[in-house]
């Protein structure tokens, strides 16, 4: 079953995030995280499988090292069309708004890790329904048109 393997927060943009066991997702994203705000990239997600690719390339990296808020396992995030809604745990519903991102300058993560997979394989979402998320929570792709 798809699940959350790490929840990651940082008060500063462009740096590795610190894993936490649980977090509150409010109307603008993860509370206490620098990327929270009134925009289309409130929450960032990256598959653990993408992190594993970087490890296989010889980088010593783990969840949060690419500044993602939620590290998932078992769901092909990039295969999901924009507008797809996913439920995280019992309460949170996110809607995918962007695949990847343009990286204008190499950020601190690139220099610390030697590469950054987030521009290629990360996805971004806005919050539809907030709540608390915990490591180990299931991730469910909701059918198109499903109510939150």
C-alpha positions as CSV (number, residue, x, y, z in Angstrom):
1,X,0.0,0.0,0.0
2,X,1.4,3.5,-0.8
3,X,2.5,5.4,2.2
4,X,4.3,8.3,3.7
5,X,7.8,7.4,4.7
6,X,9.0,10.8,5.8
7,X,7.5,14.2,6.7
8,X,10.1,17.0,6.3
9,X,10.1,20.7,7.4
10,X,12.5,23.6,7.2
11,X,12.0,27.3,8.1
12,X,14.4,28.2,5.2
13,X,13.9,27.7,1.5
14,X,16.5,25.9,-0.7
15,X,18.0,23.7,2.0
16,X,17.5,20.1,3.2
17,X,14.5,19.6,5.4
18,X,14.4,18.0,8.8
19,X,12.3,14.8,9.1
20,X,9.6,14.9,11.8
21,X,7.2,12.1,12.9
22,X,4.0,14.1,12.3
23,X,3.0,17.6,11.1
24,X,-0.1,19.6,10.7
25,X,-1.1,20.6,7.2
26,X,-3.1,23.8,7.3
27,X,-4.8,25.7,4.5
28,X,-1.5,27.0,3.1
29,X,0.7,23.9,3.6
30,X,2.8,22.3,6.3
31,X,2.7,24.5,9.4
32,X,6.2,25.8,10.2
33,X,7.6,25.2,6.7
34,X,9.1,27.9,4.5
35,X,7.2,26.8,1.4
36,X,3.8,27.2,3.0
37,X,1.8,30.0,1.5
38,X,-1.1,31.1,-0.7
39,X,0.2,29.6,-4.0
40,X,0.0,26.5,-6.1
41,X,3.1,24.8,-4.5
42,X,2.0,24.6,-0.9
43,X,3.2,21.0,-0.4
44,X,6.0,19.2,-2.3
45,X,6.2,15.4,-2.7
46,X,8.9,13.1,-3.9
47,X,8.9,9.4,-4.2
48,X,11.3,7.4,-2.1
49,X,12.0,5.5,-5.4
50,X,13.5,8.8,-6.8
51,X,15.7,9.2,-3.7
52,X,16.8,5.6,-4.2
53,X,17.9,6.4,-7.8
54,X,20.2,9.1,-6.4
55,X,21.6,6.6,-3.8
56,X,22.2,4.1,-6.7
57,X,24.2,6.9,-8.4
58,X,26.5,7.1,-5.4
59,X,25.0,10.0,-3.5
60,X,24.5,9.8,0.3
61,X,21.0,11.1,0.5
62,X,17.8,10.4,2.3
63,X,14.3,11.7,2.8
64,X,14.1,15.5,3.1
65,X,17.5,16.0,1.5
66,X,15.8,17.3,-1.7
67,X,13.6,19.7,0.3
68,X,10.4,17.7,-0.3
69,X,7.7,18.0,2.4
70,X,6.4,14.5,2.0
71,X,8.4,11.5,0.9
72,X,6.2,8.7,-0.4
73,X,6.6,5.0,-1.2
74,X,4.6,2.9,-3.7
75,X,2.9,5.6,-5.8
76,X,4.1,6.8,-9.2
77,X,3.6,10.5,-8.5
78,X,4.7,11.6,-12.0
79,X,2.2,9.4,-13.7
80,X,-0.7,11.1,-11.9
81,X,-2.3,13.9,-14.0
82,X,-2.5,17.4,-12.7
83,X,-5.7,17.9,-10.8
84,X,-5.5,14.4,-9.3
85,X,-6.5,14.4,-5.6
86,X,-4.7,12.2,-3.1
87,X,-5.7,11.5,0.5
88,X,-2.9,11.3,3.0
89,X,-3.9,9.6,6.2
90,X,-7.4,10.0,7.5
91,X,-7.9,13.8,6.9
92,X,-5.6,15.5,4.4
93,X,-6.6,15.8,0.7
94,X,-4.1,17.4,-1.7
95,X,-4.6,18.3,-5.4
96,X,-1.6,18.0,-7.7
97,X,-0.8,21.3,-9.4
98,X,2.7,20.9,-10.9
99,X,5.1,18.2,-12.1
100,X,8.7,19.1,-11.5
101,X,10.0,22.7,-11.5
102,X,12.4,24.9,-13.3
103,X,15.6,25.3,-11.3
104,X,17.1,28.7,-12.3
105,X,20.1,28.5,-10.1
106,X,21.7,25.5,-8.5
107,X,20.5,25.6,-4.9
108,X,22.3,24.6,-1.7
109,X,20.8,21.1,-2.1
110,X,22.6,20.6,-5.4
111,X,25.9,21.6,-4.0
112,X,25.4,19.5,-0.8
113,X,24.1,16.4,-2.5
114,X,25.8,16.7,-5.9
115,X,22.5,16.6,-7.8
116,X,18.9,17.5,-7.2
117,X,16.1,15.2,-8.3
118,X,13.3,17.5,-7.3
119,X,13.2,19.6,-10.5
120,X,12.8,16.4,-12.5
121,X,10.7,14.1,-10.3
122,X,9.1,16.1,-7.6
123,X,5.4,17.1,-7.7
124,X,3.6,19.9,-6.0
125,X,0.1,20.2,-4.6
126,X,-2.3,22.6,-3.0
127,X,-4.3,21.8,0.1
128,X,-7.9,20.9,-0.3
129,X,-8.5,19.6,3.2
130,X,-6.0,20.0,6.0
131,X,-5.3,17.9,9.0
132,X,-2.5,15.9,10.7
133,X,-0.2,13.6,8.8
134,X,2.1,11.0,10.3
135,X,4.9,8.8,9.1
136,X,3.3,5.5,7.9
137,X,0.0,7.1,6.9
138,X,-1.5,5.6,3.7
139,X,-1.5,7.6,0.5
140,X,-4.6,7.0,-1.6
141,X,-5.2,8.3,-5.1
142,X,-8.8,9.4,-5.3
143,X,-10.9,8.7,-8.3
144,X,-11.4,11.7,-10.7
145,X,-14.3,13.8,-9.5
146,X,-14.4,12.3,-6.0
147,X,-15.4,14.6,-3.2
148,X,-12.7,15.3,-0.6
